[in-house]
Amino acid sequence: MTEPEDIEGNKAPGDNTNNTGHSEGFYDIHPESNTETEPAAVEPEPQNNAELNKFIRRKSIVAFSVLILCMGMFALGFVWVIHQPQDQGVYEPLRKVLNFNEKVNKLFYRENHLTPTYPRNFAEKKPRVNGDLGMDTSFKVNEWKLYVVNIDSHDTLQLNMDSIKKLPKTEVIYNFKCIEGWSQVTFWAGVRFSDFVKHYHLGTHSHQSLTDATKSEDIVHYAGFETPDDNYYVGLDMASAMHPQTLLCYEMNGRPLPYDQGAPLRLIVPVKYGVKSLKRIGLIFFSDSRPADYWYEQGYDYDASL
């Protein structure tokens, strides 16, 4: 017989049961019994509005001080730049930046890197005209001749359109990009400038046709292009001129070039902005020094690479 508890809840002798109904010496296996919940961290609140206002005021003073300092440095830099001598239409420090960009572009230039091309149905039916510099309205297409002067030569080669069209025809459909910010997919056809140069033995001091075996010291550094009225002119490094997509172009959208697009012959350079794609070529020449370039003289970079 067990000994009952007294009326105050005291255990009878020998009873190992606690007040919760469990026997002493055994653990409670209910999972919640051993879980302690920590209170969520609470960010300290400002003691009062005065302390908060003081904090905001201090941060605002620092921010405005930094802003004024930056504006002052910019103003001093601007004043310094505009008091520097000019180099080809732009202040000398800015010209140095443009020249540095050109050197970087040359480091990454690869002849086998082609501008993306598109199907013919992507081409604009009426492409926009990118300027009219050098487009003398009194010019007569049927009287046009192309004059070509090789380096180290006093002879001038005169060619007509029949001479140019005898060379293999090449087409390119690409996104023509203008420095004004617009672009259009356009369809051009003509002769690769590289084929033209090789056929007429141009672009070398030896006056031999350019091949893969031609020594680098024999290759001319630049090609220059001018309109018949001499009012527009561009220079191209020979690497860009000899790029497989650079064309002496005589067709647009499968038809002869329109008058306002540079008929009868224009330059198309897909790896450059449109300012290099001179309309109505009248003269081509070769040089080891940079030929004059119209937009370079207006303060743009000479390279104009995309």
SVG drawing of the C-alpha trace seen along z (x, -y; Angstrom):
<svg xmlns="http://www.w3.org/2000/svg" viewBox="-6 -82 67 84">
<polyline fill="none" stroke="black" stroke-width="0.4" points="0.0,0.0 1.3,-3.5 1.5,-6.3 -0.7,-9.2 0.4,-12.8 -0.7,-15.1 -3.2,-17.8 -0.4,-20.4 0.9,-18.5 3.9,-17.1 5.1,-13.8 4.7,-10.7 7.9,-8.9 9.3,-6.9 7.3,-8.8 9.6,-10.0 7.0,-11.8 7.3,-15.6 4.4,-18.0 4.2,-18.1 3.4,-14.4 6.8,-13.3 9.1,-11.1 12.3,-12.6 15.5,-11.4 14.0,-11.5 14.3,-14.4 11.4,-16.1 11.6,-15.2 9.1,-17.7 11.0,-20.0 9.6,-23.3 10.7,-22.6 14.4,-23.4 13.9,-26.3 14.7,-29.8 13.5,-32.7 15.9,-35.7 14.2,-39.1 14.6,-40.9 17.3,-43.5 15.8,-47.0 17.6,-50.0 18.1,-52.6 15.9,-55.6 17.2,-59.1 16.8,-60.4 14.9,-63.4 14.2,-65.5 17.0,-68.0 19.6,-65.2 18.1,-64.0 18.1,-67.5 21.7,-68.0 22.7,-64.7 20.9,-65.7 22.5,-69.2 26.0,-67.8 25.5,-65.4 24.1,-68.1 27.0,-70.4 29.5,-67.7 27.6,-66.9 27.3,-70.5 30.9,-71.1 32.0,-68.2 29.7,-69.5 31.1,-73.0 34.6,-71.6 34.0,-69.5 32.3,-72.4 35.2,-74.6 37.7,-72.1 35.7,-71.7 35.6,-75.5 39.3,-75.8 40.0,-72.9 37.7,-74.5 39.4,-77.9 42.8,-76.2 41.7,-74.2 40.3,-77.2 43.6,-79.1 45.7,-76.4 46.8,-76.6 44.6,-75.0 45.6,-72.0 43.6,-71.4 40.4,-73.1 40.4,-71.8 42.3,-72.7 45.6,-70.9 44.6,-68.9 41.5,-67.6 43.5,-66.8 45.8,-64.6 42.8,-62.7 41.6,-62.1 45.0,-61.0 45.2,-58.6 41.8,-57.1 43.2,-56.6 46.2,-54.7 43.9,-52.4 41.7,-51.8 44.7,-50.7 45.8,-48.2 42.4,-46.4 42.1,-46.8 42.0,-43.5 41.7,-43.2 39.5,-40.0 37.0,-41.8 34.1,-42.6 31.3,-45.0 27.9,-43.1 25.9,-42.8 22.2,-42.4 19.8,-40.8 19.0,-42.9 15.4,-43.5 16.7,-45.3 18.1,-48.1 16.5,-51.5 14.8,-52.3 15.7,-56.0 18.8,-56.4 19.4,-59.7 22.0,-62.0 24.8,-62.7 25.8,-66.2 26.6,-68.0 30.2,-69.2 32.1,-68.9 28.9,-68.4 29.2,-71.2 25.8,-71.4 27.5,-72.5 29.3,-69.2 28.6,-67.1 28.7,-63.3 29.4,-62.6 32.6,-64.7 34.0,-62.9 37.4,-61.4 39.2,-59.8 42.8,-61.0 45.2,-58.8 48.7,-59.7 51.0,-57.0 53.6,-57.8 57.1,-58.7 55.6,-59.2 55.1,-62.3 52.7,-60.5 48.9,-60.9 46.7,-58.0 43.4,-59.0 40.5,-56.5 36.9,-56.4 34.0,-54.3 34.5,-51.6 38.1,-51.1 36.8,-50.7 33.8,-48.4 36.2,-45.9 37.3,-44.9 35.3,-42.4 32.1,-43.7 31.5,-43.5 28.3,-44.2 27.9,-45.3 24.8,-45.9 25.6,-47.4 24.4,-49.9 25.8,-53.3 26.4,-55.4 26.7,-59.2 28.5,-61.3 25.2,-63.3 23.8,-60.3 21.6,-58.6 22.1,-55.3 20.5,-53.4 21.0,-49.9 22.2,-50.7 23.0,-48.6 26.1,-49.5 28.1,-47.9 31.3,-48.6 35.0,-47.6 37.0,-46.7 39.6,-49.4 42.1,-46.6 41.4,-45.1 41.8,-48.5 45.1,-49.2 46.5,-45.7 45.3,-45.9 47.0,-49.3 50.1,-48.6 49.4,-51.4 50.2,-51.9 53.8,-50.8 57.1,-52.6 58.3,-49.9 55.2,-50.4 54.8,-46.6 51.4,-45.0 50.6,-44.5 50.7,-40.9 51.0,-39.1 54.7,-38.9 55.1,-42.7 57.5,-44.0 55.9,-46.5 58.5,-49.2 57.3,-49.1 53.7,-49.8 52.5,-53.4 50.9,-54.6 47.9,-56.6 45.5,-57.1 43.9,-60.5 40.7,-61.3 39.3,-64.6 36.2,-65.8 36.5,-67.3 36.0,-70.8 38.6,-70.2 36.0,-71.3 35.9,-68.0 38.8,-65.7 39.5,-62.8 42.5,-60.7 42.5,-56.9 45.2,-54.8 46.1,-52.1 44.9,-49.3 41.4,-50.7 41.6,-51.5 42.6,-47.9 39.9,-46.5 37.9,-43.9 34.6,-45.9 36.0,-49.3 34.6,-50.1 34.9,-52.4 31.1,-52.4 29.1,-53.1 25.8,-51.5 23.2,-52.0 20.2,-49.6 21.2,-47.8 21.1,-51.0 23.7,-53.7 24.5,-56.1 22.1,-59.0 23.5,-62.5 23.1,-63.6 24.8,-60.3 28.0,-61.1 27.6,-59.9 29.4,-58.5 31.8,-57.2 32.0,-57.5 33.9,-55.9 32.2,-53.5 34.2,-52.6 32.0,-50.4 34.6,-50.4 34.4,-54.2 31.8,-56.8 30.1,-58.3 32.3,-61.3 35.1,-59.1 32.8,-57.8 33.5,-60.7 31.0,-61.3 32.1,-62.0 35.8,-61.0 37.8,-63.1 41.4,-62.4 43.1,-59.5 46.7,-59.8 49.1,-58.0 51.4,-59.3 53.5,-58.4 52.2,-61.4 48.6,-62.1 46.6,-63.6 44.5,-66.6 41.1,-65.7 38.2,-68.1 36.5,-67.1 39.9,-66.6 40.5,-70.3 37.1,-71.1 38.1,-69.5 37.1,-65.8 39.4,-62.9 41.3,-61.7 40.5,-58.1 36.7,-58.2 36.6,-54.4 33.5,-52.6"/>
</svg>
